[in-house]
Amino acid sequence: MNARYALLLAGLVVLLLGCTQQLSAPSEITKYVCADGSVVSNSSSCPAVQSGGSVAKSQPITLETELAVCSGMPEFQSASLEDVCIMGLAGKHENSSLCKKVGSNQRTNCYALVAEISNDADVCSNAGTQKDQCYDQYARNTKDVSACDKISDINNRDSCYNGLAGTLADPAICNKIRSVSQKDSCYWNIASRLGDSSYCNKITNSNQMQNCLNNFVSGQPSGQPQPPIQQGYK
């Protein structure tokens, strides 16, 4: 999820709480301003306001009520605020079934969000044709290599391994890659990251191996970009 969506989501969560959080000085307790203007130490203590202004005992807000708040929200800078709102609820309740209600272009982000919040990569199994993308996103965001194992498409799985090997600077992950070109790329990147030319010798393509070794002629890798690799998820 990009930074813009994160900011929109943060703003929408405030609308869904029912009470506005008022932060006090660090030495004081956090207080909440209720709909009737009263200030309480816990938002669950806010009284429910009925028609006519009378105050009744507070009742839990139902999921249906929260979803009704999302319904009909406009688009903002080409982003659907309704989708962002529903994604916020899916994360809040750790309910991946709500992701079916968002547009297809945001569904992967929704499932990945719920998976991360619940710390459960298997949530992605509910993402249908987008589950591989969900596993990949979860793996990269949480740096969990085991999530790459769950990707069914071999090329996309290798890409996931390759990305994490570079991020974690872990050459052992390169061994999981089946594609020769992606494995070569992985070792090239590891050699550069670790400053260790011995990993160049694991590259099977002779030209790429020599180019990798040439980076260490001066004793340090030159920072030459690694060879291009085939990417998935088109």
C-alpha positions as MATLAB code, in Angstrom:
seq = 'MNARYALLLAGLVVLLLGCTQQLSAPSEITKYVCADGSVVSNSSSCPAVQSGGSVAKSQPITLETELAVCSGMPEFQSASLEDVCIMGLAGKHENSSLCKKVGSNQRTNCYALVAEISNDADVCSNAGTQKDQCYDQYARNTKDVSACDKISDINNRDSCYNGLAGTLADPAICNKIRSVSQKDSCYWNIASRLGDSSYCNKITNSNQMQNCLNNFVSGQPSGQPQPPIQQGYK';
ca = [
       0.000    0.000    0.000;
       1.501    3.362   -0.943;
       1.921    6.347    1.349;
      -1.170    8.116   -0.005;
      -3.445    5.214    0.854;
      -1.854    4.926    4.287;
      -2.678    8.582    5.012;
      -6.241    8.215    3.744;
      -6.702    5.069    5.809;
      -5.465    6.799    8.950;
      -7.999    9.574    8.462;
     -10.897    7.216    7.792;
     -10.254    5.100   10.873;
     -10.929    8.215   12.993;
     -14.366    8.565   11.381;
     -15.233    4.968   12.189;
     -14.376    5.085   15.889;
     -17.502    7.020   16.910;
     -15.472    9.152   19.302;
     -12.681   11.567   18.523;
      -9.412   10.806   20.282;
      -7.923   13.776   22.101;
      -4.236   13.315   22.983;
      -3.148   14.965   26.223;
       0.312   15.753   27.448;
       2.580   12.700   27.861;
       2.121   12.781   31.630;
      -1.696   12.582   31.353;
      -3.947    9.711   30.317;
      -5.398    9.562   26.813;
      -8.941   10.960   26.756;
     -11.772   10.744   24.253;
     -14.397   13.313   23.308;
     -17.762   11.606   22.805;
     -20.503   12.586   20.383;
     -22.433   14.310   23.215;
     -19.379   16.381   24.197;
     -18.470   14.402   27.298;
     -14.835   13.407   27.885;
     -14.000    9.869   29.009;
     -10.809    7.881   29.553;
     -11.966    5.000   27.321;
     -13.936    5.292   24.078;
     -16.160    2.341   25.071;
     -17.556    4.519   27.870;
     -19.106    7.009   25.436;
     -22.903    7.176   25.855;
     -25.094    6.615   22.797;
     -27.073    9.674   21.725;
     -30.639    8.973   20.594;
     -32.931   11.192   18.532;
     -34.168   14.106   20.584;
     -30.879   14.428   22.411;
     -31.507   11.856   25.163;
     -28.573    9.688   26.171;
     -28.931    5.924   26.282;
     -26.550    3.177   27.321;
     -23.767    2.806   24.754;
     -24.244   -0.078   22.317;
     -21.470   -1.710   20.254;
     -21.255   -0.454   16.681;
     -22.094   -3.287   14.286;
     -20.044   -4.134   11.224;
     -23.071   -3.349    9.061;
     -23.175    0.153   10.535;
     -19.485    0.666    9.860;
     -19.876   -0.555    6.271;
     -22.789    1.844    5.804;
     -20.385    4.693    6.631;
     -18.114    3.535    3.786;
     -20.923    3.239    1.247;
     -21.060    5.953   -1.381;
     -17.771    7.633   -0.516;
     -16.329    9.550   -3.486;
     -13.043    9.165   -5.310;
     -10.142   11.416   -4.367;
      -7.193   11.863   -6.727;
      -8.219    8.693   -8.608;
      -8.418    6.711   -5.350;
     -11.694    5.198   -4.168;
     -12.269    6.320   -0.586;
     -14.946    3.650   -0.303;
     -12.340    0.972   -1.048;
      -9.891    2.528    1.420;
     -12.605    2.628    4.077;
     -13.538   -1.035    3.543;
      -9.872   -2.030    3.600;
      -9.561   -0.239    6.920;
     -12.459   -2.256    8.319;
     -10.994   -5.501    6.937;
      -7.757   -4.764    8.770;
      -9.490   -3.558   11.920;
     -11.564   -6.733   12.225;
      -8.963   -9.032   10.584;
     -11.761  -10.067    8.246;
     -10.477  -10.975    4.782;
     -13.981  -11.635    3.465;
     -14.501   -7.860    3.330;
     -11.781   -7.672    0.674;
     -14.301   -9.091   -1.803;
     -16.153   -5.789   -1.542;
     -13.272   -3.647   -2.838;
     -12.295   -3.079   -6.464;
     -10.102   -5.678   -8.133;
      -7.191   -3.222   -8.388;
      -7.059   -2.953   -4.591;
      -7.978   -6.506   -3.633;
      -4.389   -7.748   -3.385;
      -3.500   -4.839   -1.089;
      -6.518   -5.631    1.059;
      -5.696   -9.314    1.516;
      -2.032   -8.505    2.134;
      -3.048   -5.913    4.734;
      -5.199   -8.409    6.639;
      -2.460  -11.046    6.362;
       0.118   -8.672    7.842;
      -2.123   -7.453   10.658;
      -3.109  -11.004   11.600;
       0.474  -12.236   11.019;
      -0.903  -15.060    8.893;
       0.275  -15.497    5.291;
      -2.436  -18.110    4.701;
      -4.970  -15.275    4.514;
      -3.654  -14.837    0.961;
      -5.116  -18.221    0.017;
      -8.509  -16.458   -0.071;
      -7.341  -13.997   -2.736;
      -8.272  -16.207   -5.683;
      -6.269  -15.473   -8.826;
      -4.356  -12.775   -6.938;
      -3.072  -15.038   -4.176;
       0.456  -15.273   -5.645;
       0.705  -11.485   -5.672;
      -0.593  -11.412   -2.113;
       2.020  -13.937   -0.931;
       4.730  -11.942   -2.704;
       3.616   -8.669   -1.147;
       3.350  -10.259    2.298;
       6.803  -11.860    1.972;
       8.503   -8.629    0.935;
       6.727   -6.500    3.548;
       7.352   -8.911    6.422;
      10.649  -10.342    5.091;
       9.192  -13.828    5.519;
      10.837  -16.204    3.014;
       8.379  -18.989    3.850;
       5.614  -16.927    2.199;
       7.547  -17.104   -1.100;
       7.332  -20.912   -0.834;
       3.543  -20.653   -1.175;
       3.652  -18.926   -4.586;
       2.488  -21.372   -7.257;
       4.008  -19.755  -10.367;
       7.684  -20.746  -10.566;
       8.908  -17.488  -12.122;
       7.047  -15.364   -9.585;
       8.301  -17.569   -6.750;
      11.878  -17.157   -7.981;
      11.389  -13.395   -8.210;
      10.175  -13.378   -4.616;
      13.258  -15.325   -3.479;
      15.539  -13.057   -5.491;
      14.074   -9.917   -3.947;
      14.347  -11.205   -0.388;
      17.863  -12.560   -0.897;
      18.985   -9.062   -1.789;
      16.989   -7.401    0.994;
      18.257   -9.793    3.658;
      21.722  -10.239    2.086;
      21.253  -13.984    2.529;
      22.979  -16.135   -0.136;
      21.197  -19.272    1.112;
      17.967  -17.943   -0.403;
      19.581  -17.948   -3.859;
      19.774  -21.740   -3.623;
      15.962  -21.890   -3.669;
      15.767  -20.266   -7.107;
      15.147  -22.660  -10.016;
      15.509  -20.233  -12.934;
      19.153  -20.083  -14.060;
      18.948  -16.398  -15.043;
      17.342  -15.372  -11.753;
      19.813  -17.442   -9.724;
      22.708  -15.797  -11.563;
      21.175  -12.404  -10.861;
      20.765  -13.358   -7.199;
      24.433  -14.289   -6.766;
      25.526  -11.144   -8.613;
      23.489   -9.059   -6.166;
      24.781  -10.996   -3.144;
      28.403  -10.572   -4.265;
      27.841   -6.816   -4.493;
      25.929   -6.586   -1.201;
      28.460   -8.607    0.803;
      31.527   -7.380   -1.064;
      32.537  -10.993   -1.637;
      33.723  -11.977   -5.126;
      33.448  -15.699   -4.324;
      29.727  -15.483   -5.090;
      30.569  -14.377   -8.645;
      31.953  -17.885   -9.198;
      28.480  -19.322   -8.602;
      27.134  -17.492  -11.689;
      26.707  -19.975  -14.548;
      26.728  -17.466  -17.416;
      30.421  -16.971  -18.190;
      30.061  -13.375  -19.407;
      28.055  -12.337  -16.367;
      30.509  -14.140  -14.088;
      33.427  -12.222  -15.600;
      31.567   -8.917  -15.373;
      30.828   -9.661  -11.744;
      34.491  -10.450  -11.036;
      35.568   -7.291  -12.869;
      33.700   -5.272  -10.269;
      36.238   -6.444   -7.698;
      39.399   -5.589   -9.662;
      40.001   -2.562   -7.442;
      39.223   -4.578   -4.343;
      35.677   -3.244   -3.976;
      32.522   -3.804   -6.066;
      32.017   -0.938   -8.485;
      28.277   -0.762   -7.994;
      27.598   -1.839  -11.587;
      23.882   -2.724  -11.891;
      23.034   -6.403  -11.826;
      21.868   -8.033  -15.078;
      18.155   -7.708  -15.879;
      15.838  -10.539  -14.844;
      12.416  -11.540  -16.045;
       9.642  -10.190  -13.845;
       6.205  -11.672  -13.277;
       2.750  -10.282  -12.420;
       2.078   -8.619  -15.744;
];
